[in-house]
Amino acid sequence: MCTVGGKITVMKHGQQSEAGKSNVANANSQEQQVYNPFMDFDEFQEEISEDYSNDYD
């Protein structure tokens, strides 16, 4: 039982996870297919690895 009455709100808990290109490149596509069967993970890996930096020149 809490000795202090009122509502407790947690604004930020500290650690946050964010997937980057290296995470996608190192991921197992068969395992990802189990988690998300509607997504073609091999195609996603190819798309993420493409370099679009020259598209805006």
Order of alpha helices (4+ residues) and beta strands (2+ residues): alpha-alpha-alpha
